Each structure stands twice: as C-alpha cells, then as structure tokens.
Amino acid sequence: ETPSMIGYIQDQGRALKATFENRAVYCNPFCQIFQERDIRKIYLLGSGTSYNAATAIKQYLEMYLPVEAEVMIPTVFTNHAKINRNCIYNQDEILVVGISQSGTSVSTIEAMKKAKQEGYYTVAITEATESLITKEVDRVVKLTCGKEEIPVETRGYSVTLLQGYLTALEVAHSRKKLDDTDFELRITRTAEFLEHYPEIMEQTEKWYLANQKELLNMRKGCVAAYGLNYCTAIEAELKLFETFKHPVRGYEMEEMIHGPQMAFDEDTYVFLVASEEKELERVPRFIQFFEENHITEHVFVITANEMKLKEKDLCFYAPIPAEFRFRLWLREIVLQWVSIQQNVPRIEKHLRIFIWRNSHEPVHYCNTCNTGRRICRCCEVF
C-alpha cells in the first residue's frame, strides 16, 4: 500500500495502543537513568513537530516530577545557550534529551554533540535507532511510532506525546513521587481513552464532512489554544503550512487578542481549542469578542466539555475519562484532518514525488554532515 498522510492519521489508534502496551521499551531506560542520577534539570531539544511535542512533555515532567524542564530550539541551544549558566545544578543533575523521529535532523545532532562534549548526559529519542543522532549520545530510546515514509509527520507526533506522558508517569511512580493508587488510575484511564479512539476519529470525520463546504473556502486563519494544548496550536500551524500552504497561525489564546486580532477580517477562520483547564472559563468571552465586533463568522470551537456551542462546533461525545478531556490527542486529530482534507489531490501528488525521489535518487556525499546520504534525509532539503 502506498504511504499517505491520511493513512498515517487513520493508523494512529493502532499505533497509540501499541505504544501504550509496549511502554516498557521506552519507559524503563528513563526509569534507570533517574535511578542512577539525581536529575534536576532537563533540556528538551527538537525541531518542528519534535519541538511542538516537547512543549507538552515539559509540562508532563514538571507536573509529576521535581524537575525543571526547558524546551529549546536546537540551533539556539548550540549557538547561544550556556548550559547551567547560573551553576544551580551539578553537572550530573542535568539531562539533555534530543527528539528526532528520523534521527537525521542536523540541528538536533549538533546540539547533542555540544552537550556531550561539555560532559552532560545525553539521550536521543528516535524511531531510527541506527541513525546519525544515535552516534552522538550516551543513550538511545526508541520512539515507537514506526517509520513514516512522508515528511509531514502525524502519527509520530501523537506517539511522541503519549510516550512523553507515560514516561513521566512511570518515572514518577518508580521514584515514589506518584503512589500506586494514582499511578494505576492514570494508566487505567489511558487504556480507556485509547479504546474509544476509533469513535473519536469517526466523530472528527463526520464533523469535517458536515462543515466541508465552509472549510474548503478557507484561505487564512488561526488556531488558538492554552495550557497543555498550546502545542496543538503550534503543531496545527506547522501541519497547515506543510499541506494547506496558506497562512494559518497558532497562538496562545490570550495572546491572540494582543495584536494579531487586528489583522483579522471576515475571511479569517478561527479555531478555538477549549480544553478543560483553568482558562476554559474565558473561552465564552473570546467567542463573544468575535460575535460582538462582527469580525468573522468562521469561528469553530473544538472541545470535550459542556458549554454553549453552535451547530458547526465540535464537542466529542464518546465516553472520555475526565483526565483526558484536556489531553492533546482529541484536538490534534481534528486539525490534522483539516490539514489533509483541504487539498488532498495536490498533497498526495507532492508526497508521492518525495517518496519516489527518496527511493530512487542516488546517494551522494554531503559536506554538511560529512557522510554519504540523500540530501532530503541529511540536510532536510526536499
């Protein structure tokens, strides 16, 4: 079967269940690291989708563990950051984690080289356990998403989020920061959520088809979210840029009305991600803002909470445990679906060309990373 973005999106339910069932593969290495080292500070490095997922993983780690986590763009880390600038931590209390699904992100590889050369413990999270990044770190942890043959990562993003969440739980439990009762409750709820994933996908497709006529007229827009779901907004921006190829920006919801709203007009499409977090009570005010100022009629609310909604909004009605009403996967699959459906024929054509070139073009010697590889995999030019 020819790889496709929509195929990977539809395969996420299976991939997430497999990731849950095989969590020892990636959780045990981190539990061992935390057992051997008194980790107090974690740097999370990644580009694109990996960076976006890391912004949520940071919150999971700080939610369940007594650590400070910092997300950085790899080139900023390499060229401008001084690790442990204030000398607050001992060197062995710092962990540097690089996330690269393909294992060939040049900027992330360079960042890991720097961290290791300066004596910090380094871990690579990657699907490709024999890739370039694995040669530059102390430990390799498997990203269990399976290989995606196209450059627009969807399944890998969702799996990275789940791995980050379960890793935080397992490490916290192993370090006695989460008692047996709370740990088992969260694990059980995760299993329940994944059982309902096919229903969530079905609801998403029905919602898109019901609003397809309006959505196909979109030429610009924004996605606004908050808290854990901020990563949903910035990942949606990336996916829509990669596929839809029109300006759609991602914002923290409150920041959206601190300047960006001045560029909105009647043709702007707005997606408000209303997750069950502290900011939820503010969402009706944002909806009211668009209505009272007659800015645009194209406002869509995505939620799993009881609130006043319009017919074109999406409220997930599948039985979802309370803890997962604010989790990321609900909203992300909606925006992944929008990104792929907006221009399926053109997207699939370009992705087929990418796959063919990646399979048929000869390997060449690349001066960027001093190895013989295809330029699309090595230098991230395609």
C-alpha positions as CSV (number, residue, x, y, z in Angstrom):
1,E,0.0,0.0,0.0
2,T,1.3,3.4,-1.0
3,P,2.1,5.5,2.1
4,S,-0.1,8.5,2.6
5,M,-0.7,11.2,5.2
6,I,-4.3,10.3,5.7
7,G,-3.3,6.6,6.1
8,Y,-0.9,7.5,8.9
9,I,-3.6,9.7,10.6
10,Q,-6.1,6.8,10.4
11,D,-3.5,4.4,11.8
12,Q,-2.9,6.5,14.9
13,G,-5.4,4.5,17.1
14,R,-3.4,1.3,16.4
15,A,-0.1,3.0,16.9
16,L,-1.1,4.6,20.2
17,K,-2.4,1.3,21.6
18,A,0.8,-0.4,20.6
19,T,2.8,2.4,22.2
20,F,0.8,2.0,25.4
21,E,1.1,-1.8,25.6
22,N,4.9,-1.7,24.9
23,R,5.7,1.2,27.2
24,A,8.4,-0.7,29.0
25,V,10.6,-0.3,25.8
26,Y,10.9,3.5,26.3
27,C,9.9,4.0,30.0
28,N,12.4,1.5,31.5
29,P,15.5,3.4,30.1
30,F,14.4,6.7,31.7
31,C,13.5,5.0,35.0
32,Q,17.0,3.6,35.1
33,I,18.5,7.0,34.3
34,F,16.6,8.6,37.1
35,Q,17.6,5.8,39.4
36,E,21.3,6.2,38.7
37,R,21.2,10.0,38.6
38,D,19.6,12.7,40.7
39,I,18.1,14.5,37.7
40,R,17.0,18.1,38.5
41,K,17.2,19.8,35.1
42,I,16.1,18.5,31.7
43,Y,16.7,20.2,28.3
44,L,14.3,19.1,25.6
45,L,15.6,19.8,22.1
46,G,13.9,19.2,18.8
47,S,12.8,20.9,15.6
48,G,9.3,21.3,14.0
49,T,7.0,18.5,15.2
50,S,9.5,17.3,17.8
51,Y,9.8,20.8,19.3
52,N,6.0,21.2,19.4
53,A,5.6,17.9,21.2
54,A,8.3,18.8,23.6
55,T,6.4,21.8,24.8
56,A,3.8,19.4,26.2
57,I,6.3,16.9,27.5
58,K,7.9,19.7,29.5
59,Q,4.6,20.2,31.4
60,Y,4.1,16.5,32.0
61,L,7.6,16.2,33.5
62,E,7.1,19.2,35.8
63,M,3.6,18.0,36.7
64,Y,4.8,14.7,38.1
65,L,8.4,15.1,38.9
66,P,10.5,17.6,41.0
67,V,12.4,18.7,37.9
68,E,12.8,21.9,35.9
69,A,12.3,21.2,32.1
70,E,13.3,23.6,29.4
71,V,12.4,23.3,25.7
72,M,14.9,24.9,23.3
73,I,15.3,25.1,19.5
74,P,18.5,23.1,18.8
75,T,20.3,25.9,16.9
76,V,19.7,28.3,19.8
77,F,21.0,25.7,22.2
78,T,24.1,25.1,20.2
79,N,25.0,28.7,19.3
80,H,23.7,30.8,22.1
81,A,22.9,28.8,25.3
82,K,25.2,28.3,28.2
83,I,24.2,25.1,29.9
84,N,23.7,25.6,33.6
85,R,24.5,29.3,33.3
86,N,23.8,30.1,37.0
87,C,25.6,27.0,38.2
88,I,22.5,26.0,40.2
89,Y,22.9,22.3,39.4
90,N,25.7,19.8,39.5
91,Q,26.7,18.5,36.1
92,D,25.3,15.0,36.7
93,E,21.9,16.5,37.7
94,I,21.4,17.7,34.1
95,L,19.9,15.6,31.3
96,V,19.8,16.7,27.7
97,V,17.2,15.0,25.5
98,G,17.2,15.3,21.7
99,I,14.0,14.3,19.9
100,S,14.3,13.4,16.2
101,Q,11.9,11.0,14.6
102,S,14.1,10.3,11.6
103,G,17.3,10.7,13.6
104,T,18.8,12.9,10.8
105,S,17.9,16.4,12.0
106,V,21.3,18.2,11.6
107,S,20.5,20.9,14.1
108,T,19.5,18.4,16.8
109,I,22.5,16.3,16.1
110,E,24.8,19.3,16.5
111,A,23.1,20.3,19.8
112,M,23.6,16.8,21.2
113,K,27.3,16.9,20.2
114,K,27.7,20.1,22.1
115,A,26.0,18.7,25.2
116,K,28.0,15.5,25.2
117,Q,31.3,17.3,24.6
118,E,30.7,19.5,27.6
119,G,30.2,16.5,29.8
120,Y,26.4,16.3,30.1
121,Y,24.4,13.1,29.9
122,T,22.6,12.9,26.6
123,V,19.6,10.8,25.4
124,A,18.2,10.6,21.8
125,I,14.6,9.7,21.3
126,T,14.2,8.5,17.7
127,E,12.4,5.9,15.6
128,A,15.6,5.2,13.7
129,T,17.8,3.6,16.3
130,E,20.8,3.3,13.8
131,S,20.6,6.9,12.6
132,L,23.1,9.7,12.8
133,I,21.9,11.1,16.1
134,T,22.5,7.8,17.9
135,K,26.2,8.1,17.3
136,E,26.4,11.3,19.3
137,V,24.6,10.5,22.6
138,D,25.1,8.4,25.7
139,R,21.7,6.6,25.4
140,V,19.1,5.9,22.7
141,V,15.4,5.5,23.4
142,K,13.1,4.1,20.8
143,L,10.2,6.2,19.5
144,T,7.6,3.6,18.8
145,C,5.7,5.3,16.0
146,G,7.0,3.2,13.2
147,K,8.7,4.8,10.1
148,E,6.7,7.4,8.3
149,E,7.7,7.5,4.6
150,I,6.5,11.0,4.1
151,P,7.9,14.2,5.6
152,V,4.7,15.5,7.1
153,E,4.7,13.7,10.5
154,T,1.3,13.0,12.1
155,R,1.4,9.5,13.7
156,G,4.9,10.3,15.1
157,Y,3.6,13.5,16.8
158,S,0.8,11.7,18.5
159,V,3.0,8.8,19.6
160,T,5.7,11.3,20.9
161,L,3.0,12.9,23.1
162,L,1.8,9.6,24.5
163,Q,5.4,8.4,25.2
164,G,6.2,11.6,27.0
165,Y,3.1,11.4,29.2
166,L,3.6,7.7,30.1
167,T,7.4,8.2,30.7
168,A,6.6,11.0,33.2
169,L,4.1,8.7,34.9
170,E,6.4,5.7,35.1
171,V,9.4,7.7,36.3
172,A,7.4,9.5,38.9
173,H,6.0,6.1,40.1
174,S,9.4,4.5,40.2
175,R,10.8,7.4,42.2
176,K,7.8,7.3,44.6
177,K,6.6,10.7,43.5
178,L,3.3,9.1,42.4
179,D,1.7,6.5,44.7
180,D,0.4,3.2,43.5
181,T,-3.3,4.2,43.5
182,D,-2.8,7.4,41.5
183,F,-0.5,5.7,39.1
184,E,-2.9,2.8,38.4
185,L,-5.8,5.2,38.0
186,R,-3.9,7.2,35.3
187,I,-2.8,4.0,33.5
188,T,-6.4,2.6,33.5
189,R,-7.8,5.9,32.2
190,T,-5.2,6.0,29.5
191,A,-6.3,2.5,28.4
192,E,-10.0,3.5,28.5
193,F,-9.3,6.6,26.3
194,L,-7.4,4.5,23.7
195,E,-10.3,2.1,23.5
196,H,-12.6,5.0,22.4
197,Y,-10.1,6.4,19.9
198,P,-11.9,4.9,16.8
199,E,-15.1,6.7,17.9
200,I,-13.2,9.9,18.2
201,M,-11.8,9.5,14.7
202,E,-15.4,8.8,13.4
203,Q,-16.7,12.0,15.1
204,T,-13.9,14.0,13.6
205,E,-14.6,12.8,10.1
206,K,-18.4,13.5,10.5
207,W,-17.7,17.0,11.7
208,Y,-15.4,17.7,8.8
209,L,-17.9,16.4,6.2
210,A,-20.7,18.5,7.8
211,N,-18.6,21.6,7.6
212,Q,-16.6,20.8,4.4
213,K,-18.2,23.4,2.2
214,E,-17.3,26.2,4.5
215,L,-13.9,24.8,5.4
216,L,-12.9,24.4,1.7
217,N,-13.3,28.2,1.2
218,M,-10.6,28.9,3.9
219,R,-7.6,30.9,2.7
220,K,-6.2,32.2,6.0
221,G,-6.9,31.6,9.7
222,C,-5.6,30.9,13.2
223,V,-5.7,28.2,15.8
224,A,-5.8,29.3,19.4
225,A,-5.2,27.1,22.5
226,Y,-3.8,27.3,26.0
227,G,-2.1,25.2,28.7
228,L,-1.2,21.7,27.6
229,N,-2.9,22.3,24.3
230,Y,-0.8,25.2,23.3
231,C,1.3,22.6,21.4
232,T,-1.8,21.7,19.5
233,A,-2.0,25.3,18.1
234,I,1.6,25.4,17.0
235,E,1.6,21.9,15.6
236,A,-1.6,22.8,13.7
237,E,0.2,25.8,12.3
238,L,3.0,23.6,11.1
239,K,0.8,21.0,9.6
240,L,-1.4,23.5,7.8
241,F,1.7,25.3,6.4
242,E,3.1,21.9,5.2
243,T,-0.1,20.9,3.5
244,F,-2.6,23.7,3.0
245,K,0.1,26.2,2.1
246,H,-1.8,29.3,3.2
247,P,-1.2,31.4,6.2
248,V,-2.7,29.8,9.4
249,R,-1.0,30.9,12.6
250,G,-1.0,29.2,16.0
251,Y,-1.4,31.3,19.2
252,E,-1.8,31.0,22.9
253,M,-5.4,32.1,23.2
254,E,-5.0,35.2,25.3
255,E,-2.0,36.3,23.2
256,M,-4.2,36.1,20.1
257,I,-6.0,39.3,21.2
258,H,-2.8,41.2,22.0
259,G,-2.2,42.4,18.4
260,P,-2.8,39.5,16.0
261,Q,-6.6,40.1,16.0
262,M,-6.1,43.5,14.4
263,A,-5.3,41.6,11.1
264,F,-8.4,39.5,11.2
265,D,-11.3,40.2,8.9
266,E,-14.5,38.5,7.6
267,D,-12.3,35.9,5.7
268,T,-10.3,34.8,8.7
269,Y,-11.1,31.3,10.0
270,V,-10.6,30.9,13.7
271,F,-10.3,27.5,15.6
272,L,-10.6,27.8,19.4
273,V,-9.4,24.8,21.3
274,A,-11.4,24.7,24.6
275,S,-9.7,22.2,26.9
276,E,-10.6,21.5,30.5
277,E,-8.0,23.7,32.1
278,K,-8.1,27.0,34.1
279,E,-8.6,29.1,31.0
280,L,-11.8,27.3,30.0
281,E,-13.9,29.9,31.7
282,R,-12.5,32.6,29.4
283,V,-13.5,30.8,26.2
284,P,-17.1,32.2,26.1
285,R,-15.5,35.7,26.2
286,F,-13.4,35.0,23.2
287,I,-16.4,33.7,21.3
288,Q,-18.3,36.9,22.3
289,F,-15.4,39.0,21.2
290,F,-15.7,37.8,17.6
291,E,-19.6,38.0,17.6
292,E,-19.9,41.5,19.1
293,N,-17.2,43.0,16.9
294,H,-18.6,41.3,13.8
295,I,-15.1,40.2,12.8
296,T,-15.8,36.9,11.2
297,E,-18.5,34.2,11.1
298,H,-15.9,31.5,10.6
299,V,-15.3,30.6,14.3
300,F,-15.1,26.9,15.2
301,V,-14.9,25.6,18.8
302,I,-13.3,22.2,19.5
303,T,-13.9,20.8,22.9
304,A,-14.9,17.8,25.1
305,N,-16.7,20.0,27.7
306,E,-20.2,21.0,28.3
307,M,-20.6,24.6,27.1
308,K,-22.8,26.7,24.8
309,L,-21.9,25.7,21.2
310,K,-23.1,26.3,17.7
311,E,-24.0,23.6,15.3
312,K,-20.7,23.8,13.5
313,D,-18.6,23.4,16.6
314,L,-17.3,20.1,17.7
315,C,-17.9,18.5,21.1
316,F,-16.6,15.0,21.5
317,Y,-19.4,12.9,22.9
318,A,-17.6,9.5,23.0
319,P,-17.1,8.3,26.6
320,I,-13.9,10.1,27.6
321,P,-12.4,9.9,31.1
322,A,-12.3,13.3,32.8
323,E,-8.5,13.4,32.8
324,F,-8.4,13.1,29.0
325,R,-10.8,15.9,28.3
326,F,-8.0,18.3,28.3
327,R,-5.4,16.0,26.7
328,L,-3.9,16.8,23.4
329,W,-4.9,14.0,21.0
330,L,-8.5,14.9,20.8
331,R,-7.9,18.3,19.3
332,E,-4.9,17.4,17.3
333,I,-6.6,14.8,15.2
334,V,-9.3,17.3,14.2
335,L,-6.6,19.8,12.9
336,Q,-4.6,17.0,11.3
337,W,-7.9,16.0,9.5
338,V,-8.5,19.6,8.4
339,S,-4.9,19.9,7.1
340,I,-5.1,16.8,4.9
341,Q,-8.6,17.2,3.6
342,Q,-8.2,20.8,2.4
343,N,-6.1,19.8,-0.6
344,V,-5.8,16.0,-0.8
345,P,-5.0,15.7,-4.6
346,R,-2.1,18.2,-4.5
347,I,-0.7,16.9,-1.2
348,E,-0.7,13.3,-2.3
349,K,0.9,14.2,-5.6
350,H,3.8,16.0,-3.9
351,L,4.3,13.3,-1.3
352,R,4.4,10.6,-4.0
353,I,7.1,12.5,-5.7
354,F,9.0,12.8,-2.4
355,I,8.7,9.1,-1.8
356,W,9.9,8.2,-5.3
357,R,12.9,10.6,-5.2
358,N,13.9,9.3,-1.7
359,S,13.8,5.7,-3.1
360,H,15.4,6.2,-6.5
361,E,17.9,9.1,-6.3
362,P,21.5,8.1,-5.8
363,V,23.2,8.6,-2.5
364,H,25.7,11.5,-2.6
365,Y,28.4,12.8,-0.3
366,C,27.1,15.7,1.7
367,N,29.5,18.3,3.1
368,T,27.0,19.4,5.8
369,C,27.3,16.3,7.9
370,N,30.3,14.6,6.2
371,T,28.6,11.4,5.2
372,G,27.0,9.9,2.1
373,R,23.3,10.2,2.3
374,R,20.3,11.5,0.2
375,I,20.0,15.3,0.7
376,C,16.4,15.1,1.7
377,R,17.3,12.9,4.7
378,C,20.5,14.5,5.6
379,C,20.3,18.3,5.0
380,E,16.5,18.5,5.3
381,V,16.2,20.0,1.8
382,F,13.4,18.4,-0.4
